[in-house]
Amino acid sequence: MQKLGLSLSLQQKLSPQQIQFIKLLQVPTAELEARIEEELEINPALEEGEFSEGPEEKEEEDDYSLDNDFEEGGDSDDINLTDYLQDDYAGYKMQGDGPNPDEEERESPLSFDSTLSETLLTQLGFLKLTEREEIIANQLVGTIDNDGYIRREIEAIVNDIAFQQGIETDTDEVESVLFKIQTFDPAGIGARNLQECLLLQIKRKQEHNREWVLAMEIVEHNFEEFTKKHYDKIQKRIDAEDEEFKEAIELITHLNPKPGGSEGGDVRSQFLIPDFILNNINGKLEVALNSKNAPDLKVSRAYLEMFDTYDKSDKKDKKMKEAVTFVKHKLDSARWFIDAIKQRQLTLLMTMNAIVKFQYEFFLEGDESKLRPMILKDIGQMIDMDISTVSRVANSKSVMTEFGIYPLKYFFSEGIATDSGEDASSREVKQIIKELIEAEDKSKPLPDDKLDKLLKDKGFNIARRTVAKYREQLGIPVARLRKEL
């Protein structure tokens, strides 16, 4: 027997306007212009220019000083954002922004250098190849990666040529053509692994002296030990003097491990566009939005008049009703978009001002040691917003200071306890680790346990595994791989 029952559930849903604001909040300045241009194209009721739908409307100010009372949440209560910014929302992806023909300084110039493939095909034209060899060579050139390597197995390339070109060949014939390609510039191109790449470059050297012979011996027969920096073992095996062995190692380490990396391609040059500009005016810090972050938009006057005309007309006609609905929808969308842009500006400025207030000492002097431990929750409490909102603002945003351009994520770090009972920024600890490693004796690099002891001597209570984690985050290898002769 079937039974009927009632159940209550509470769900939180975001309106289209709220979703639009969240998406715009995540978009960096470099992509905001493309997003606005896209909206202008799809909504004829939205136009560029100062918003002036009514006499009471005033343009939002772009500059906010640090005198705002962040502890009270600023103007966040007026726009009531916290009601719907608690939930996490999927990331917002934008297509690459194209150059604006009206603004020459924003154009991203294209590189006119030849691509790696074009360079190799040009050199291929100077070889006297048969038609069969030329087909194989073109297949090989097309297989070369951007860094200059052929990582596809020769047997697989043989099968590719058979299926795609209808030519039966074998590994010996393909390798014979590959060896010709490996004589092209840049040296090392077409190698199948790092060892072959280095050998190709060493063979190109004009001076075949003692150091050259030792370098060939090291790479060809002692490559595994070389990658692990077992120098003592290699030197004893090849019976080399200290000075000549050091020169041979230096010759190898100055070779290019990515011969294709220097070649130009159809790559668009990207410029880092800061979202905020921080000015120090007689010791007082003021935050301003990048002018590209505060566009002038308005609702089309023509569409407003059109809607007024349609609204006063006879609505019994079906087509007239459809026209009124369409115009009203476009007008509402335009107003929502303008409002979302304004809310975005306000939220960005509130968040950035809070960050500057929290890290005031750093922004005055640019000294990394003045950075305080700061997490998303700290800023969220200052502006009375959820940490998800702060995270969206900090993600992919940057600020231009007199010390350079910094991503906002740079200022967020965890705290490390010190002997004095205060917390030090993990960034400060990383900087000390970097300085210790830079000053170490390269013949006897400092292991992690030694670094841990030195940090404890400086008053930082830190575990060895944390030292290893910070070292890896700095991109510094272990002590054994930092060893130099």
N, C-alpha and C positions, 0 to 999 in steps of 0.2 A: 504494500500500500504506500503510495507516494505521500510525502509530507511537505508542507510548505513552511518556510521559515524566513525570518528577517535577520539580517546581519548589518551592523554598522561598521564603517571603516572611514578613517580620516586620511585623505590624500592631499598632497600639496602639488599644485600644478602651476606652471609658469604661463603667463599670457604671451601672445606673440610680441607685444611691445617689450616685455621684460626680457624675453629671449634675444630680441634684437639689441637691447642695451648690453646684455652680457657678452654677445658676440663682438660688438664694437669696442667694449672695454678691453678685450684681449688683443685687438688689432694694433700693431705698432704703427708709428707715424709713416714709415716707409710704405705701408700697404693701405693706409687710411685713404689716401687720395684715389687709389684704384677702386676702393669700395664705394666712395662717394660718386665717382664717375659712373660706376655700374648702376647705382641708384638713380642718378640723373637720367640715364638712358632708358630705364624701365618705367620711370614715373614722370610723366610730362607735367604733373602739378608741382614738381619740385624744381626750383631754379637757383642758380648761383646769385649771391647778392645779400645785402643786409636784410635780416628778417624784419618785416614791417607790416604784419597782417593787421595790426591795430595800433592806435596811438599809445596804448599803454605798454607795448612791448619795448624792451630795452635790450641792447646787445650785451651779452655777458662779457665781463672784464677778463683779460687774459692773465693779468699779473696778480698774484696774491702774496702778501708779505707773511712773515712768520709770527705776526702779532695775533693771528687767529687762535681762538681758544680751543685747541684740539682735545683737551681733557673733557670738554663738554660735548664733543662730537661735532663741532662746527655747524654746518648747515645740513648735516645728513638727515635731521628730522624733517626738514622742509621737503626733501625729495623722496623720503620714505623708501630708501633702497634696501634696508636691512630685512624687510619683510619677505623679500623673494630672492636675496642673494645667498641664503644659507645653503641651498642645495648646490651640489656640484653639477656642472653641465659639460657635455662633451666639448672637446677642443674645437676651435674655429679655424679652418684653414682657408687661406686666400690664394688666389692665383697671383702669379708674379705681376707686379705693377709695371705698366708700360711707360715710356717717356712722355712727358707732357710737352707738346710743341710750343705752348705759350710760355714756358719757363725754361730758358736755355740752361740755367744752372742746375736743374734737376735731371737733365738728360743723362742717361747712362751710356757712354760711348761703347761701341762694339770694337773688339780687338780685330785688327785686320791681318794679324799674323796667320800664316798657313797652319792648318791643323796637322797633327802628327801624320795622319794617313796621307794627306796631300803632299807633305814633304817626302815621305817614303815613295809614293807613286811617281813623283817627279824624278827621284834618283833611279827608280826602276826603269825609267825611259832611257837612261844612258847605258843600260846593259843590253847586250846583243843576245836576247832570249828567243827561243823558238815560240811559236804560238802556244804550244802545250805548256812550256815552262812559264810563259807569261800568265796563263790561267791559274797555274799553281801558285805563282808569286802573288797575284792579286788576292787569292784566297788566304794566303798567309798574312799579308798586310792587313786584311780585314779582321784577322783573328788577334792582332796585337792590341793589348790593353792600353789605356791612357798612360800608364807608367812605363810602357815600353816592353812589357813581357808578353810571351806567348805561353799561356797557362793551359791551353787545350792540348791534350795528348796528340802526338803525331798520327797514331792509328785513327783517332777520331777525325782528324783533318782529312786523312785519306778517304774515309767514308763520306765526309762532307763533299769532297770533290766528286766522288762517284755519284752521289745522289743529286747534287745541285748542278754539276757541270757535265755529267755523263761521261767522265773520263776515268778509266781504270788506271790506277797508279799504285805505288807501294811506298813504304816508309823511307827507303833509300833514296828514291827520286825526290820525294818531298824534302828530305833533309838536305840534299845537295842544293836545292833552290834556297832553302832556309839559310845555309851557310853564306850564300851570296848576299842575301838581305842583311845578314849580320855584319857585313863590311860597310853598311851605310852609316851615315851620321844621323843622330849622335852615337858615339861609341857605346857599345853594350846593348844596342837595340835588337829586339828579336830573341833575347835570351830566354831560356826556359826556367831558369832559377837564378838566385842571387850569385851562386858560385860561378856559373857560366857567364853572367853579366860582368863580374869583376875580372874574370880571365880575359874576356874580349877586350876590355879597356886596357888591361896591362899589356896585352900583345900589341896594342896600338902605340905604346910608348916607343919613342925613337932611340933613347939611350938604353942599350942592353948592358948595363953595368952590374956590379955585384948586388946592389940593392934590388935591381930588377929581377935577377935570378932568384934571390931569396923570396921576393914577393910572389913570384910564380910558384915556387916550391910550397910556400905557406898556403896559398889559396887552392892549389891543385891537389895537394896531398895531406894538408893539415887543416882543412877548412872547419871541421867540427870543433877542434880544439881552439881555433881562432875565434869562432863565434862565442865560445865560453870564456875567452880571454885567459886560457891556460898558457901564458907566454913562456914561463920557465920551462915547461915541458916541450914546447915547440922549439925554443932556442937550443935546448940540449939535443933534440933530435936532429936538427939541421946543422948543428955545429957552427953557430954564427957568433961573432963578436958582439959585445953590447951595443956599440955605436951603429954598426951596420944593420943589426937586427932592428934597432929603434927606427932607423931610416926606412927600412922595408915596411915596417908596420905603419909608419906615417904615410908612405906611398899608397898603401891599400886603403887607409882610412880617408884619404882625400879623393877617392874615386866616387862616382855618382851611382848610388844604389837604385835610383829611379831615372834612367836616361830619358824616358819619354815625358817626365814631369815638367821639363823646362819648355816643352813645345807649346805654342799657343794653339788655341782652338776657337770654336764658335762659342765663346764664353762671355757672358755679359758682365762687365765690370760693375761691382756693387759698391755703393758708398754707404757708410754708416751714418744714418740720419738720427741725431739725438731727439728724444721725445720732450726733454726738458732742458732748459738753459738756466744755470745757476750763476748769479752775479753777486760779487762781493763789493758792495758799495760802502766804502769807509768803515769796514768791519761789520756791516750788516748784510746778511745773506738774504737774497730775494730770488724766488723761484718763478720762472715764466715758462709757459708752454711754447713749444716751437710753433711758429706761425702756421705751419702746415697742419698742426694739430687742432687749429681753431678756425675752420673754414666758415665763410659767410654763406648761409643758405636761407632761402625764403620760399613761402608758398606762392605759387603763380597767381597773380592778380587776375589774369584772364580766366583761369579755372574757377576762382572765387565768384567772379561775375557770371560765368556760365552756370554755375550751380545755383546762384540766386535767381537767374532767369528761368531755369528748368523747374526750380522749386515752386515758383509762382505760377507756372503754366498748368494746363489741364493734365492731371496725372492718370486719367483714365486710359490714355493711350499706352499700349504695352511697350512700344519702342521708347516712348518718353520715360517710362518708369525704369527701363533698363539703362537709359542714358543718365538719369539722376543717380541710380545706384552706382554706376561706373565712376562718375565724377566724384561722388561722395567718398567712395573707396580710395581713390587716388589722393584726394585732399586729406583724408585721415592718415593715410600712409605717409604723406609728406610731413604732416605735423608730428607724427610719432617719430619719424627719422630725425627731424630737427631737434625734438626734445631729447632723443637718445644721445645725439651728439653733444648737447649742452650738459646733460647729466654725466657723460663720459669725461668732458673737460673738468667739471667740478670734482669728480671722484679722483681723477688723475692728480689734480693739484693738491687736494686734501692729503692724499697718500704720500706724494713727494715731499710736501711740507713737513709731514710727520717724520719722514725718514731723515730729512735735513735737521730737524730739531733734535732727534735722537742722536745723530752722529755729528753734532754741531762742531765739535773740536776737530774732527777730521776734515770737514769741508772748509774750515778756516785755514788750515796749514797743509793739508794733503799728506799728513804723516800717517802711515798705515798702523803704527803703534797706538794711535789715538782712536782706532776703531773699537767700538764697544760691542760686546756680544748682543746680537739682535735677532729675534725670530719673528715670524709672521704675526704671532699672537700679540707681540708688543705694539706693533703698528696698528693692528686691528682694534686694540683697546683704546689707543689714542684718538682714533677717528670714529670709534663706536660703530665699527663694521665687522663683518665676519672675515675670518682669515682667508676664505675662498676668494673674497673680493680683492684683498691685498695680494694674494697669489696671482690673480689675473692681471693686476696692474704691474706687478714686479716682473712677470714673465715677458720676455722679449722687449722690454723697455730699457732705455738708457738715458743718462743725463750728461750734459756737457759742462765741465767745470774748468777752472783755470789750470787744473793739473791734468786735464785730459778727459776723455769720454769713458764713463764707467757704466756697465750694465747694472740695473738695480739689484740684481741677485748678488752682486759683489758685496753689498753692505749687510747681507744676512749671514750670520755665522753663529755656531754654538759656542758656549762658554767653557773655558778650562779653569779649574780651581787652582789658586796659587797659595803659597805659604802665608801670604798676608791676609787670606780670607776673602779676597776679591776674585771676581771672574775675569779672565783674560779672553779675548777673541781668539777663536781657532785660527783665524787668518794671521794674527800676530805670531802664533806658535809656528805656523807654516813658514812665515817669513824668517823666523829664527832658524828653523831646520834648513831652509835654503841657504842661509848665510853660513851656517856651520859646514855644510857640504861644499860650498864654494871655497871655503878657507882650508879644507882638509888637505892632508898630504896625499896626492893622487897615487903615489906608489903604495900607500897603506890607507885606503878609504875607511871611513867610519861606519861600522855596522850599526844596525838599529838599536842594539842594546847599549852601545856606547853613546849614541845620540840621545837615548832615553836618560842616561846618567847625566849627560851635560845639561839637558833640559831641567832635570831635577835640581842640579846645582844652581840653576838660574831661578829656582823657585816655582817651577811648573810641575804640578802633580799629574803626571800623564803616564799611561801604560805603554809598554813597548809595542803592543799590537796597534795602538792608536798612532804611534810614531810611524809604523809601517804603512798604515792607511793614509796618513797625511803625505808621506813621501811618494806613495803611488799616485795620489791626487795631483801632486806637483809634477808628475811625469818623470821622476828621478828613479833610475834603476837601482837594484841592490848593490851593496858594496863591491861584490866580486866583479860585476860588469862595469863599475866605474874606475876600475884599476887602470892606471897608465904607466908606461915605462919612464 
